[in-house]
Amino acid sequence: MVAARAQESLKAENTHLKQLNSSQRLQYEQTISELQNKLKAREGTITELNQMLNKFRQYHGGGGGGSSGRGGGSGSSVV
């Protein structure tokens, strides 16, 4: 009789643990999916910003040349 009760108790605990495991797995999968969606959105934003930056550079002739000339170029041009 005691063995039968212990077996029933173990079955109930096993069922509970399986349900808990399933619930946690579902939460894990949902979290992974949400994070993947956020990553894709951020990658899209980065791509858009890079395209805008490239267009800006093309429009303004590269951009970097003017600012690098200011630092050391002004002293040498005076001499």
N, C-alpha and C positions, 0 to 999 in steps of 0.2 A: 504494500500500500504506500509506504513512504517512497519507494522507488518510483512509483507511478506519479506521485505528486511532484517529485523532483524532476521527472522527465517533462511533465506538463509545464512546470516553472521554466525549465530550460528552453522549451519550445516557444513559450511566450516571450522570453527574453531574446531569443534568436530572431523572432518575428519583429520585435521592437527594434533591434539593432539593424536588421535589413531595411526597415522603413527609414530609420535615421540615416543609414548609408545612402539610400536612394535620394533622400531629400538633400543631403549634403552634395551629392554628385550633381544633382540638378542645379543647385545654387552655384557650384563650381563652373558648370558648363555655361550658365547664364552670365556669370562674371567674365569668363573668357570671351564670350561673344560680345559683350559690351565693350571690353577693352580692345578687341579687334576693330570694332566699329569706330571707337575713339581714335585709334591709331590711323585708320584709313582716312578719317576726317582731317587729322593733323597733317598727314602726308599730302593730302590734297591741298591744304592751306599752304604748306611749304612749297609745293609745286607752283601754285598760283603766285606766291610772293617772288619766287625765283624768276618766273616769267616776267613779272612786272619789273623786277630789278634789271633783267637783261634788256627789256625794252627801254628802260630809263638810261642804261649805259649806252645803248645804241643811239638813242636820241641825243645824249649829251657827249658823245664822242669818247666813251670809255670811262669817264668820271675820274678814275684814279690818277691820271697823269697830272691834272691841275693841282691836286692837293699835295702830291709828293714833291712837286717843284717848289712849293712855298717854303718848306722847311730848310733845306740846304741851299736851294737855288738863289734865294734873295741875297745871302751874304756874298756868294761868289760873283754875282752879277754886278754888285756895287764896286768890286775891286777891279 
